[in-house]
Amino acid sequence: MNKKLIIYIAVFVAVVGLMMYLEYNKPKPIDWRQSYSSHDKIPYGSYVLSKEIPKIFPEKKIQFIENKTVAANLSDFYDIENSVYFILQNYNSLSQADQNELLEFVKNGNDVFLITNNLPKNFRDSLNCEDDFLFMLPDENSFSSIKYCLSNASFGKKDYYFSKNKDLDFFSKIDTANTTILGYFEANNSQKINFIKQSYGEGNFYINLCPKAFSNYYLLNDSTYSYSINCINYIDKNKIFWDEYKKSINLPPESILSHIFNNPPLYWAWIILLIAGVLYLLFFGKRTQRIIPIIKPLQNTSVEFTQTIGNLYFNNHQHNDLIAKKIKYFLFFVKEKYFLNIEKIDSEFGELLHLKSGVVRNVIDNIVFLINKNKDTAYTTEADLREVNSAIDAFYHAIK
């Protein structure tokens, strides 16, 4: 092998190997997605919180719900008591069925601890509250100056600063008769409520609009750690349902059928569709015969054709031809119907035609005379044509 070629191959392999080594060992970029999953150790996951809660509440039973929606999980239990449903999410991912089940869950004496950037519609309507967000120019210093506080004096008068939190959501309306303000933030020289407790039926809703404060990033920060810990200390139920359904960034995508089976409205729609399909196959699945089209019979246009040809000859004054054809067709008719010899048209022919047809002799004699008259005539008139036509027509009328 050529020595230079070997050198080139070696250099190429060395360069590719070096590139692969550098690519493999380069630091991975930080994943700033907001999953809030207990499985994710990314900045905005909730792995740290999921490990801290059992330490904070060693006497409570904590159940992580990963394979069921809220509605599917609660429908499995009929007598849930002294429980709290803990939901930490970025934006509202609760279906209509989930929201209805949670409202019924709280009405029966349980609690919901909801941490989200966006309040579900059913909750806004049922709890008579509204949420909004504060817009600020994207300046890091402006967000670093926003102060978060908890209203409970037992937590101390500590201020919290979440420098990377640019989601400034707050309650623009609350039901003052049933709501306790638990926390707020200060921006633009005004206080914005972002943490409330609201009674509903026999239970309570705890709603916090700052989910980033409960993430790994701020729980590993000494200056902000106590904010989320103090917030969850409001949980006073013996059992905690932690909603973990489809939150991890590492989970495989949900199949269409799994999504249908995990949502009761879609599940029942699927059942109805299957039943309708079976009924259709039973009653309409048989092959049906197509409609047989009505085919109109062909019209007999012989008369019209004959009239047209006759008019053509007549208009062109070809009386000779018309007379010849009239005589020819008449003799053919007589031959076929009465079996007479038409080679010689004379009195004997007239006598035989009279006997077989029953037509009076003078009509037949007139026809025989006219045939012989026009047989070898080179010139005929319209009067001759009319005379021949009338004589033959008289014969046809007589035999009817």
Secondary structure, 3 states (H helix, E strand, C coil): CCHHHHHHHHHHHHHHHHHHHHHHHCCCCCCCCCCCCCCCCCCCCCHHHHHHHHHHCCCCEEEEECCCCHHHHHHCCCCCCCEEEEEECCCCCCCHHHHHHHHHHHHCCCEEEEECCCCCHHHHHHHCCEEEECCCCCCHHHHHCCEEEECCHHHCCCCECCCCCCCCEEEEECCCCCEEEEEEEEECCEEEEEEEEEEECCEEEEEECCHHHHCHHHHCCCCCHHHHHHHHCCCCCCEEEEECCCCCCCCCCCCHHHHHHCCHHHHHHHHHHHHHHHHHHHHHCCCCCCCCCCCCCCCCCHHHHHHHHHHHHHHCCCHHHHHHHHHHHHHHHHHHHHCCCCCCCCHHHHHHHHHHHCCCHHHHHHHHHHHHHHHCCCCCCHHHHHHHHHHHHHHHHHCC
